[in-house]
Amino acid sequence: MEQSATLDIESLKITQEQFILASQSLHLQRPGCDAVYPVGLYGWRKRCLYFFLLLLLVTMIVNLALTVWIIKVMNFSVDGMGNLHLNQDGIRLEGISEFLLPLYVNEIQSRGDSLLVLRSEKNVTLNARNNQGQLTGQLTVGPEAVEAQCQRLEVRSRDGGRLLFTADEEEVVMTTEKFTVTGSEGAVFGHSVETPLIQARASEDLKLESPTRTLTMEAPRGVEVSAAKGPLKVSSRKDLQLESTEGEILLDANTIQLGSLPLGVYTASPSQASQEQAVYEVCVCPSGKIYLSPAESSSTCQAMSNICLWS
């Protein structure tokens, strides 16, 4: 019994010694280490961060408000923007549209109840190109003239079936039933004109005039000049020549008058000529000049008449 009590006292002493040694070791001075800095933003850095976050939030709100305002003003929708509508057939524009750069389209068509108007401060130019990009046709509407550059220009009727006017490098063809010139000076042709009929309106006169040159009408089967309901007048400043190379010149009328012809004298003395002579004879000089001579029982034409000598 005494031996066991002695062992307990010794084990208790050993435990107390371990406790004392352990408590003493806690009070030992630890070796020095680096300084510890606090983690985080403090002071003016923290205030700047909050300021930038606030500024970013305000900018986002302003951008969102501007985006909503632009969508409202420009009238954006699922179909398009404002007067611009997108559909399966193409693009539809309503109102006035302005294009600052070239426009490439396949077809431009207006609505059924309105016109298509193209406006420009300088000119409107329409170009047509082939597969290689080469210019094949061009139509320019300018402030001074309308110019068309193409190999062949065609003008068709309203239904598009009848050809009315064609023009190319070789000829100009008009297939209309009537060609009307309403200018006060008429139509001026620098060279020959080929046509089967030249006709004036029912209430107007037809006048063919060459002020400085000659007027020539030719046809392989003849030229017919007729005035159905009025007089026919042919005048010339100098000579008027009717020539038939293989036929005859026929003047067929009830009355044929040759005015302002010179009057020849048949009697030997001019004083013996009757002042009351009413019938005359038409005489022709060898040179072709025509004059009048008082009619008698026989011909009074003289080849050596003074009128023939004057010619």
Long-range contacts (C-beta under 8 A, 24 or more apart in sequence): 205-230, 258-282, 258-290, 261-290, 261-291, 261-292, 262-291, 262-292, 262-307, 263-291, 263-292, 263-293, 264-291, 264-292, 264-293, 264-294, 264-300, 264-301, 264-302, 264-305, 264-306, 264-307, 265-293, 265-294, 265-306, 266-293, 266-294, 266-296, 266-300, 266-302, 267-294, 285-311, 287-311
